[in-house]
Amino acid sequence: MLPPEHIKWFSTQSDSTLSSVEIRKERHAVRYLHIGVEYDTTTFFLERFIGESLTKNLDKLQTPLVEEIQQNVERIFGSDDHEWKTLNVYSSMQDIILPAMSRIFFGLPLSHDPIFLASFKSYVLAMGVGTIVIGQLPRFFKGLLVPLFNVPLRYYRSKTMKDLVPMVERQLIESRANKTSPDDQSYDLISQSARVSMKLSSTRDVSDPSMLAEWILLLGFAALSSTIIQASNVLLDILACPAEMHAYELLREEAATLLQSDRDWHDPATFKKLVLADSTIRETARYHPILIKGLTKEVVRKGGLELPDGTHIPRGGWLGVPVIGLHMDERFYPDAKKYDPFRYARMKEDREKTQREKDPEQASEKVSTNDLDAGQPTATYVGFGYGRHACPGRWFAVQLLKILLADLTMNYDIEPTGPQPKTKVIGDAALPPTSATIRVRKRKALAS
């Protein structure tokens, strides 16, 4: 594990010196659970795909995300303004986020097909359990247990692919026939994958429907599982705040002030102004990172690698960062072991105030605080990774979480049913307590 002072240096090393390929194959069980998926081509496509289609098109995601989240929150949380309803936090977040993300990844009508959603949900569960359990085991035990894990995984993968492949094939045919416009405002990853595959066809063979469907499925698994964990953690963290902090009420007030009309909800620019919500999401990623150890890479350079302090790491050695230790370091975070949802909002405000006092003539100039945004990794905030291989879908995840938080706080009273349960640590993974429950009730003035 590297000390904090080496992290910036670590992030600048080339892939020919430090590589995550073997880490993903072994620690993330890619070698054992993704049989038949060629790693290099998959990585090439997904990196280009996310950059070309997801990150650059966040504005197009706003309307379908808002529609799905609002509909599914109402479905799960209900409209009763008299009786409190007890819900399991993790299951509720899953039942809200699953159809919302499916709308983005698979589009209509698949995202509203209960049979397809059930198959995809089971696939994600099987893949998630397999990744965590198989990834932690010594190779000998992996060989013994992988066949057992692959039975349900392959079954649910096959059921999901049965519906997904024909949709991808149809989109490929339409793209080849130029029946889709690059300026089309509709958005789902099936249609986008077809467009990107056409662009990349001169450099790589990425136009096989089954292969594209497999990649979309893998991307859906990674995005869905991590976002459900983050959403569960955010809600539990907010509800565990001391009453005198008024965290939930302040988040509600911010959302209600900025989201006064349907137009506001469908305008991505409005959500960029949710400073308290953004700060809360970032603080949860700091306080409850999904991985307690991360950024792990293997030394692949012949002759090994010398660290800045002179320590020699031989070829084949693994290096990483103690994420939870870094995030709880008092040198970077005063009162680090306290969950402080508005920590970064105050830091932004303090920076702007200091700049105004330092240079009054530039008071009207906007001070950059982007490095304090929830989706912006730094050398001391690595919840979404760090450097050129930071999570490419982090802005999408933050956008979804902001929409979800705004809808929940504006429309529901929510209370914990008891003390916040402890996080479950399995190997490198830190998971929210799946047994945690909350009480919810529609706000009286808003009940239908």
Phi, psi and omega per residue, in radians:
M1 nan 2.304 -3.087
L2 -1.494 2.572 3.042
P3 -1.321 2.797 -3.084
P4 -0.974 -0.605 -3.082
E5 -1.193 -0.207 3.129
H6 -1.699 -0.110 -2.957
I7 -1.152 -0.776 3.130
K8 -1.069 -0.790 3.098
W9 -1.040 -0.769 -3.123
F10 -1.008 -0.724 -3.073
S11 -1.250 -0.291 -3.111
T12 -1.604 -0.128 -3.112
Q13 -1.224 2.478 -3.086
S14 -1.270 2.821 3.114
D15 -1.170 -0.342 3.091
S16 -1.389 -0.180 3.086
T17 -1.804 -0.863 3.115
L18 -2.191 2.213 -3.070
S19 -2.245 2.512 3.082
S20 -1.723 0.036 -3.061
V21 -1.034 -0.950 -3.099
E22 -1.172 -0.550 3.105
I23 -1.083 -0.822 -3.125
R24 -1.144 -0.703 -3.120
K25 -1.153 -0.661 -3.048
E26 -1.691 -0.976 -3.053
R27 -1.259 -0.573 3.118
H28 -1.713 0.109 3.036
A29 1.090 0.399 3.127
V30 -1.040 -0.681 -3.113
R31 -1.094 -0.474 -2.995
Y32 -1.814 -0.531 -3.057
L33 -1.811 -0.325 -3.089
H34 -1.898 0.761 -3.095
I35 -1.069 2.300 -3.129
G36 1.643 -0.129 3.118
V37 -1.744 2.041 -3.093
E38 -1.331 2.138 -2.934
Y39 -1.131 -0.905 -3.016
D40 -1.083 -0.804 -3.137
T41 -1.159 -0.680 3.113
T42 -1.070 -0.832 3.141
T43 -1.095 -0.747 3.134
F44 -1.021 -0.837 -3.098
F45 -1.166 -0.830 -3.055
L46 -1.110 -0.678 3.120
E47 -1.138 -0.761 3.107
R48 -1.211 -0.679 -3.081
F49 -1.113 -0.838 -3.126
I50 -1.122 -0.716 3.124
G51 -1.160 -0.759 -3.081
E52 -1.298 -0.645 -2.902
S53 -1.983 -0.580 -3.048
L54 -1.630 -1.070 -3.052
T55 -1.098 -0.678 -3.095
K56 -1.373 -0.124 -3.071
N57 -2.128 0.474 -3.107
L58 -1.022 -0.596 -3.141
D59 -1.067 -0.619 -3.127
K60 -1.266 -0.321 -3.123
L61 -1.404 -0.330 -2.961
Q62 -1.010 -0.944 -3.069
T63 -1.092 -0.889 3.118
P64 -1.102 -0.608 3.106
L65 -1.140 -0.805 3.130
V66 -1.059 -0.814 -3.128
E67 -1.031 -0.839 -3.077
E68 -1.207 -0.743 -3.116
I69 -1.146 -0.795 3.140
Q70 -1.086 -0.753 -3.135
Q71 -1.132 -0.730 -3.044
N72 -1.434 -0.493 2.991
V73 -1.098 -0.795 3.118
E74 -1.066 -0.712 -3.126
R75 -1.143 -0.738 -3.061
I76 -1.465 -0.760 -3.056
F77 -1.490 -0.407 3.060
G78 1.508 -3.136 -3.084
S79 -2.204 0.248 -3.128
D80 -1.386 2.136 -3.134
D81 -1.761 0.133 3.138
H82 -1.891 -0.932 -3.053
E83 -1.673 2.423 3.040
W84 -1.350 2.560 -3.128
K85 -2.112 2.271 3.138
T86 -1.628 2.248 -3.098
L87 -2.273 2.570 2.978
N88 -1.370 2.231 -3.032
V89 -1.113 -0.921 -3.064
Y90 -1.088 -0.807 3.141
S91 -1.090 -0.680 3.137
S92 -1.150 -0.787 3.107
M93 -1.079 -0.676 3.107
Q94 -1.105 -0.772 -3.091
D95 -1.251 -0.343 3.064
I96 -1.529 -0.803 -3.016
I97 -1.367 -0.567 -3.131
L98 -0.969 -0.965 3.133
P99 -1.204 -0.534 3.133
A100 -1.145 -0.827 3.114
M101 -1.206 -0.600 3.119
S102 -1.103 -0.592 3.082
R103 -1.076 -0.688 -3.136
I104 -1.318 -0.732 -3.045
F105 -1.419 -0.688 -3.025
F106 -1.986 -0.323 3.131
G107 1.290 -3.134 3.061
L108 -1.502 2.538 0.125
P109 -1.624 -0.064 -3.050
L110 -1.012 -0.662 -3.071
S111 -1.200 -0.227 3.088
H112 -1.933 0.166 3.138
D113 -1.597 1.912 -3.065
P114 -1.082 -0.573 3.137
I115 -1.204 -0.770 3.101
F116 -1.105 -0.782 -3.126
L117 -1.085 -0.664 3.115
A118 -1.137 -0.694 3.121
S119 -1.174 -0.764 -3.141
F120 -1.134 -0.718 3.113
K121 -1.059 -0.755 3.126
S122 -1.192 -0.639 3.082
Y123 -1.089 -0.795 3.141
V124 -1.079 -0.723 3.117
L125 -1.106 -0.827 -3.131
A126 -1.104 -0.731 3.129
M127 -1.175 -0.710 -3.130
G128 -1.121 -0.832 3.124
V129 -1.105 -0.747 3.139
G130 -1.105 -0.732 -3.136
T131 -1.084 -0.784 -3.103
I132 -1.219 -0.858 -3.043
V133 -1.267 -0.930 -3.095
I134 -1.121 -0.657 -3.101
G135 -1.107 -0.432 -3.091
Q136 -1.579 -0.247 -3.002
L137 -1.457 2.646 2.966
P138 -1.089 2.718 -3.043
R139 -1.003 -0.638 -3.115
F140 -1.036 -0.827 -3.122
F141 -1.255 -0.511 3.082
K142 -1.048 -0.767 -3.137
G143 -1.055 -0.555 -3.132
L144 -1.374 -0.662 -2.989
L145 -1.659 -0.407 -3.096
V146 -0.943 -0.782 3.134
P147 -0.994 -0.615 3.128
L148 -1.187 -0.724 3.137
F149 -1.234 -0.540 -3.074
N150 -1.312 -0.315 3.138
V151 -1.104 -1.019 3.112
P152 -1.187 -0.600 -3.126
L153 -1.072 -0.836 -3.119
R154 -1.183 -0.563 3.122
Y155 -1.129 -0.887 -3.108
Y156 -1.268 -0.544 3.042
R157 -1.086 -0.780 -3.135
S158 -1.095 -0.730 3.132
K159 -1.124 -0.713 -3.131
T160 -1.205 -0.769 -3.106
M161 -1.136 -0.494 -3.135
K162 -1.010 -0.646 3.120
D163 -1.581 -0.514 -3.018
L164 -1.356 -0.733 -3.065
V165 -1.039 -0.806 3.123
P166 -1.043 -0.614 3.108
M167 -1.143 -0.753 3.125
V168 -1.137 -0.744 -3.133
E169 -1.062 -0.732 3.135
R170 -1.117 -0.719 3.127
Q171 -1.161 -0.638 3.093
L172 -1.098 -0.746 3.131
I173 -1.087 -0.763 3.139
E174 -1.150 -0.667 3.129
S175 -1.155 -0.719 3.132
R176 -1.150 -0.528 -3.135
A177 -1.558 0.097 -3.135
N178 0.990 0.668 3.124
K179 -1.566 -0.109 3.106
T180 -1.987 2.477 -3.124
S181 -1.703 2.386 3.086
P182 -1.050 -0.380 -3.119
D183 -1.641 0.104 3.122
D184 -1.021 2.256 -3.071
Q185 -1.423 -0.211 3.081
S186 -1.267 2.726 -3.058
Y187 -2.584 2.240 2.867
D188 -2.773 2.730 -3.012
L189 -1.278 -0.365 3.081
I190 -1.130 -0.889 3.141
S191 -1.155 -0.665 3.140
Q192 -1.177 -0.646 3.132
S193 -1.116 -0.632 3.102
A194 -1.123 -0.717 3.140
R195 -1.171 -0.760 -3.138
V196 -1.159 -0.682 3.141
S197 -1.088 -0.592 3.082
M198 -1.145 -0.706 3.121
K199 -1.124 -0.646 -3.040
L200 -1.593 -0.048 -3.023
S201 -1.073 -0.401 -3.135
S202 -1.368 -0.315 -3.103
T203 -1.937 -0.530 -3.140
R204 -2.505 2.618 3.051
D205 -1.463 1.665 -3.097
V206 -2.221 0.635 -3.048
S207 -2.026 0.196 3.096
D208 -1.380 2.188 -3.068
P209 -1.010 -0.730 -3.129
S210 -1.138 -0.682 -3.135
M211 -1.192 -0.766 3.116
L212 -1.099 -0.719 3.123
A213 -1.089 -0.719 3.111
E214 -1.060 -0.747 -3.127
W215 -1.161 -0.728 3.117
I216 -1.108 -0.680 3.126
L217 -1.114 -0.774 3.118
L218 -1.117 -0.719 3.117
L219 -1.137 -0.702 3.100
G220 -1.095 -0.705 3.101
F221 -1.062 -0.868 -3.092
A222 -1.086 -0.777 -3.096
A223 -1.211 -0.784 -3.065
L224 -1.165 -0.856 -3.069
S225 -1.095 -0.760 -3.108
S226 -1.222 -0.645 -3.102
T227 -1.262 -0.629 3.070
I228 -1.097 -0.731 3.100
I229 -1.078 -0.814 -3.123
Q230 -1.125 -0.742 -3.138
A231 -1.107 -0.734 3.117
S232 -1.099 -0.780 3.137
N233 -1.110 -0.762 -3.130
V234 -1.033 -0.852 -3.102
L235 -1.123 -0.774 3.141
L236 -1.138 -0.678 3.136
D237 -1.135 -0.755 3.141
I238 -1.081 -0.793 -3.082
L239 -1.224 -0.353 3.123
A240 -1.514 -0.081 3.138
C241 -1.159 2.558 3.095
P242 -1.007 2.530 -3.090
A243 -1.000 -0.633 -3.105
E244 -1.200 -0.221 3.106
M245 -1.370 -0.453 3.136
H246 0.951 0.682 -3.069
A247 -1.063 -0.882 -3.094
Y248 -1.101 -0.738 -3.117
E249 -1.151 -0.674 3.139
L250 -1.216 -0.629 3.058
L251 -1.144 -0.692 3.089
R252 -1.101 -0.779 -3.120
E253 -1.091 -0.757 3.128
E254 -1.081 -0.822 -3.121
A255 -1.112 -0.758 -3.118
A256 -1.140 -0.577 3.136
T257 -1.214 -0.674 -3.052
L258 -1.615 -0.441 -3.050
L259 -1.944 1.318 -3.048
Q260 -1.735 -0.123 -3.129
S261 -2.577 2.885 3.083
D262 -1.043 -0.619 3.132
R263 -1.070 -0.689 3.108
D264 -1.085 -0.736 -3.127
W265 -1.094 -0.577 -3.067
H266 -1.654 0.110 3.121
D267 -1.824 1.918 -3.116
P268 -1.009 -0.511 -3.120
A269 -1.097 -0.553 3.129
T270 -1.076 -0.708 -3.073
F271 -1.258 -0.341 3.057
K272 -1.228 -0.304 3.138
K273 -1.546 -0.072 3.140
L274 -1.396 1.322 -3.040
V275 -1.170 -0.717 -3.130
L276 -1.189 -0.704 3.113
A277 -1.132 -0.745 3.124
D278 -1.076 -0.765 3.126
S279 -1.086 -0.702 -3.137
T280 -1.111 -0.761 3.132
I281 -1.106 -0.740 3.133
R282 -1.151 -0.723 -3.122
E283 -1.129 -0.662 3.085
T284 -1.147 -0.696 3.102
A285 -1.132 -0.509 3.064
R286 -1.331 -0.848 -3.012
Y287 -1.309 -0.618 3.141
H288 -2.246 1.183 3.101
P289 -1.142 2.586 -3.124
I290 -1.186 -0.593 3.087
L291 -2.000 2.267 3.111
I292 -1.429 -0.332 2.988
K293 -2.272 2.351 -3.060
G294 -2.631 -2.998 -3.096
L295 0.985 0.428 -3.038
T296 -1.170 2.316 3.112
K297 -2.463 2.779 3.127
E298 -1.832 2.413 3.045
V299 -1.285 2.038 -3.093
V300 -1.990 -0.125 -3.130
R301 -1.274 2.367 3.108
K302 -1.071 2.276 -3.115
G303 1.633 -0.118 3.099
G304 1.467 -2.830 -3.036
L305 -2.494 2.437 3.087
E306 -1.823 2.189 3.114
L307 -1.288 2.844 -3.135
P308 -0.985 -0.446 -3.140
D309 -1.572 0.096 3.096
G310 1.676 -0.139 3.131
T311 -1.167 2.311 -3.137
H312 -1.694 2.230 3.083
I313 -1.935 2.058 -3.104
P314 -1.205 2.804 3.067
R315 -1.024 2.354 -3.093
G316 1.695 -0.230 3.101
G317 -1.275 2.638 3.131
W318 -1.851 2.440 3.091
L319 -2.195 2.552 3.119
G320 -2.796 -3.035 -3.070
V321 -2.166 2.314 3.061
P322 -1.342 1.529 -2.977
V323 -0.979 -0.865 -3.081
I324 -1.142 -0.630 3.095
G325 -1.147 -0.724 3.116
L326 -1.111 -0.790 -3.094
H327 -1.247 -0.297 3.133
M328 -1.877 0.293 -3.106
D329 -1.451 2.077 -3.109
E330 -1.106 -0.334 3.101
R331 -1.164 -0.494 -3.086
F332 -1.876 -0.457 -3.084
Y333 -2.343 1.721 3.072
P334 -0.986 2.379 -3.096
D335 0.971 0.841 -2.971
A336 -1.079 -0.514 -3.078
K337 -1.485 0.082 3.059
K338 -1.780 2.341 3.056
Y339 -1.391 2.055 -3.067
D340 -2.211 1.616 -2.989
P341 -1.041 -0.497 -3.061
F342 -1.846 0.364 3.128
R343 -0.917 -0.862 -3.042
Y344 -1.371 -0.497 3.057
A345 -1.093 -0.733 3.096
R346 -1.179 -0.676 3.118
M347 -1.077 -0.693 3.093
K348 -1.130 -0.786 -3.130
E349 -1.115 -0.732 3.131
D350 -1.123 -0.689 3.135
R351 -1.132 -0.759 3.131
E352 -1.128 -0.704 3.129
K353 -1.131 -0.763 3.139
T354 -1.082 -0.713 -3.128
Q355 -1.162 -0.678 3.125
R356 -1.144 -0.704 -3.141
E357 -1.229 -0.584 -3.126
K358 -1.254 -0.661 -3.089
D359 -2.455 1.442 -3.104
P360 -0.988 -0.539 -3.111
E361 -1.170 -0.403 -3.141
Q362 -1.779 0.337 -3.057
A363 -1.041 -0.530 -3.114
S364 -1.416 -0.227 3.139
E365 -1.330 2.403 -3.133
K366 -1.307 2.267 3.123
V367 -1.514 2.315 -3.124
S368 -1.259 2.178 3.064
T369 -2.257 0.340 -3.076
N370 -1.034 -0.519 -3.115
D371 -1.187 -0.163 3.119
L372 -1.793 0.077 3.119
D373 -1.255 2.707 -3.097
A374 -1.063 -0.603 -3.086
G375 -1.622 0.176 -3.075
Q376 -1.908 1.756 3.122
P377 -1.177 2.630 3.012
T378 -2.357 3.113 -3.131
A379 -1.196 -0.219 3.105
T380 -2.049 0.053 3.094
Y381 -2.366 1.749 -2.986
V382 -2.143 0.499 3.123
G383 -1.071 -0.496 3.079
F384 -1.897 0.385 -3.049
G385 1.519 -2.906 -3.122
Y386 -2.870 2.593 3.118
G387 1.468 -2.842 -3.027
R388 -1.222 -0.248 3.110
H389 -1.856 0.375 3.050
A390 -1.072 2.718 -3.096
C391 -0.897 2.025 -3.088
P392 -1.254 -0.308 -3.125
G393 -1.731 0.270 -3.034
R394 -1.142 -0.620 -3.131
W395 -1.191 -0.624 3.071
F396 -1.119 -0.787 3.132
A397 -1.078 -0.756 3.141
V398 -1.124 -0.719 3.130
Q399 -1.076 -0.791 3.122
L400 -1.086 -0.760 -3.121
L401 -1.125 -0.636 3.096
K402 -1.134 -0.756 3.118
I403 -1.081 -0.770 -3.132
L404 -1.109 -0.810 3.138
L405 -1.076 -0.751 -3.132
A406 -1.093 -0.763 -3.114
D407 -1.158 -0.747 -3.132
L408 -1.129 -0.870 -3.055
T409 -1.181 -0.623 -3.117
M410 -1.292 -0.507 -2.962
N411 -1.948 -0.199 -3.044
Y412 -2.399 2.527 2.877
D413 -1.567 2.298 -3.100
I414 -2.333 2.364 3.128
E415 -2.310 2.586 3.014
P416 -1.288 2.689 3.105
T417 -1.651 -0.042 -3.138
G418 3.096 -3.026 3.109
P419 -1.041 2.607 -3.133
Q420 -1.145 2.102 3.119
P421 -1.133 2.767 -3.109
K422 -1.335 2.640 3.056
T423 -1.164 2.497 3.093
K424 -1.646 2.200 3.122
V425 -1.882 2.111 3.094
I426 -2.175 1.825 -3.060
G427 1.145 -2.136 3.109
D428 -1.557 -0.192 -3.036
A429 -1.567 2.376 3.058
A430 -1.995 2.002 -3.005
L431 -1.973 2.532 3.103
P432 -1.172 2.656 3.131
P433 -1.156 2.016 -3.064
T434 -1.285 -0.147 3.125
S435 -1.622 -0.125 -3.064
A436 -1.117 2.399 3.138
T437 -2.206 2.793 3.104
I438 -2.380 2.857 3.010
R439 -1.916 2.306 -3.109
V440 -2.249 2.625 3.083
R441 -2.694 2.380 3.104
K442 -1.091 2.420 3.095
R443 -1.119 2.385 -2.976
K444 -1.001 -0.744 -3.086
A445 -1.216 -0.225 -3.032
L446 -1.975 -0.122 -3.076
A447 -1.116 2.431 -3.119
S448 -1.601 nan nan
